[in-house]
Amino acid sequence: MRNRKGFTLVELIISISIVGLVFGLAGDFFLNTYKIPNKTQNEYSIQSNMRIVTTNITQIIRDATATFAIFGVTETSAKTDGWNYIYVNDEGTSVIKSNWNFTTSSRDPDQIVVESLPGVTYSLRFKKINPSSADRLLEYEIVATINGETRSVQSEVEALNSLQVIDRSSGSNLANTLAYRSDSRIIQEVANKKAAISIVLDKSGSMSSNLDGSTRIAILKEQALNLINDLASSANTFATIVPFDYDANGNYEMVQVRNNSSGGPEASLTSIIDGLSASGYTNTGDGIRRGYYALEAFGEDYPEYDEIMNYMIILVDGESNYYSYYPTGRWTWEYQTADGNAITTNDNSTNARTYVTKIGTEKVIKYGVTEFIDRQPISVYVIGFANDISTTGLNNIATATAASSVEQAGSAVELDEIFTSIQSEIIASLWHVSGPN
């Protein structure tokens, strides 16, 4: 008989295992081959959505007349009339634009910039790298997340038409919404703004002391002239120079600060500065009083100006030691708080500090708050111009006038830096837009 061989049980099991493995590998291959188009399609859709958002944001920033990066806007939160918004919806699945319609004076229905994709969420971040006064650049990032993986696009855009770009981020609350306006109304609003500046300068005898290789008065004159020239960069700035020693007697009227090589309205400002000389005592209160009334008179003389931003710059090099008063009887008197030249002045440091406090609290800090409430309050800058100036005296002036800043300058360079900073803030205020709530 012939010897016939068949498959053993072990061989059969091995054969079945091999066949199963082959079919399994083949199945995985065909399944993955089927998934590739779907995965590619999803990736394409995500990238397409991100390009759409990027294009929208870039164009918005470039065209906007006012741009604010803010935090916390949702679909249901109140939005400020006149302002447009672009942000991610509450679920994070799509990007929304909310536009204000000036024709209907109402908000249009929300516009979906990109439709949602299965399993995909978005986030937006906006950030101003440099100060608003430095440039109009705004950085933004859009991030898409799917299955724990992120894709992001970053860009920085210049707001070519914006009056300002403001970043309201604070701490961990990074700006995730762009609020903007593109209408010409806002330009007209800003064009009507004026800045009125009372520059109150100490020219007492101690200003003849040496400082930084020159006298304080010489340095002050040079830097004050630079300040006037810098303020002339805007046709909407008005100023008056109020020098004081025993008193601040003189005629003080706001004049428009403009560059004019042949001698324009600013000539009166530069001539006052050129004529400064150091002598006498220090009646700071009288300088503040006359500077205050110059601002008040400007507001009364030009009611047609829609918005006047009021400023007072006070420079001193020492303690106040003179005050202004008028007799009310043989042995009685009152501090002079009304306008006009000083009636009588006297030497007393205690009364001098009280006089500063009285003028500051009864006049300066009430302006635009409880008096003339239809006007803007007075922003006050106090400068101590000496290496050894008493901080007690500076603090007395600052407290009395609710000063927004108190600085000390011990050199020409430091005084120049302070004046430049103040000038930048004033010019920036002329372009300031209140922004969305």
PyMOL commands that set and color helices and strands:
alter all, ss='L'
color gray80, all
select helices_A, chain A and resi 9-63+185-191+205-208+216-231+267-274+284-301+349-362+364-366+391-401+412-430
alter helices_A, ss='H'
color red, helices_A
select strands_A, chain A and resi 66-70+84-88+95-98+100-101+106-107+111-114+120-127+137-146+149-158+165-167+177-181+193-202+210-211+214-215+237-244+255-256+307-316+322-327+333-335+344-347+378-385+405-409
alter strands_A, ss='S'
color yellow, strands_A
deselect
rebuild
show_as cartoon
